Amino acid sequence: MTDPSTRYVLTPLAEATDVDRAELATLLTATFQDDAVWTAFQPTPTETRHALVHLILSERLALIAPYTFAIRSRATNAVVGSVALTPPHAGTNTAPNAEAQAKLDAFVSIIGEDTILRLTTLMSSVGAIAATVVDGAAWTLESVCVAPELRGKGVGTWAVQEVLEKEAPKGAVVLLNTQEESNVRWYAGRCGFRLVDERVVQLEEDEGRAFTNWVMVREIADVVAKAP
């Protein structure tokens, strides 16, 4: 297999153009919009779910841009993926910019404040799981994706390993949440993470509105995982 670093390069998203960021948001949306967590949250209509995911991921991408790296083709400079490694509590006190707030307000008017409240509760629940299984502050690996045509070619593995090697402080714990079982196998087999928690997250009282969340960590020399 060709060394991905000969064809691709990681560049800070903070230095990317607005067009690059928009394209990456679209790629992230296409990657995650039908994952178990989003399907459980908004089963139908599909168009509403996809619009919601795009809005949320676009805002999250703006929030974590300083910690996100775009995967670019050396040949075309096109953005073909991303990896983000956010430090503990990154962006938690950052208010959305005017444009993002306007988009959020418009979306709230379409789907209603109740849906936004449920979304906030959902994200808080997933985020809180880490605190129950890991002692101490953790860095978070997120927004990992590559274009469909590049999957299975080692590009994602190379990008994750590169970011962890160059950006993660020595001795820090790196944590990730995933709601797809295939990702558990990939992160364990290719990226050196280990599973520390698996649980079903129930949405409201509807038994059909649930998903499984897996928490994985890597390099926990200074942080001890609690027993589930």
C-alpha angles and dihedrals in degrees: 000000000000115000104257091216089069091061104027138043135195116233130178112264088216087072095048125108123251088252091055091050092049091050091049091050088053091050092049091049093051089049099050108021095097097039118129095259095054094040090053092047096047111014094170150056093033093205091058092050092050092049091049094050091048091052094048096044092046090054092045090050091054089049096051098035092117089060099039128096124202118219106225134189110242089212099052105011087231118150108246102168148336147229126197128194110186123191121232113296093001113172096356092126098039117114118218116258121250095263093049091046091051090052091048092049090050092050092047089055089055103044100023136244092271091066091048090051091051090049092051090050091049095051092045090052093052092045092050093055092075091059090058095055105033128055113216136013117320135198114229128226109207146143091047111165143133131195113275094247091058099050116117092024099097097255095118093045091050093048095049093047092047094051094045092049095048104031109031113090115239111268095014123132116237116204135188137183122212133175096195120084093209088062090056090060092045097049091046097044100037107024106035099246124142130210115249103164140022122178142150115247111209119209112215115310098312108109090204092057099077140106138187118249121201122197118202132181139192131197101013099164092131098031123063120213115227121231110263 
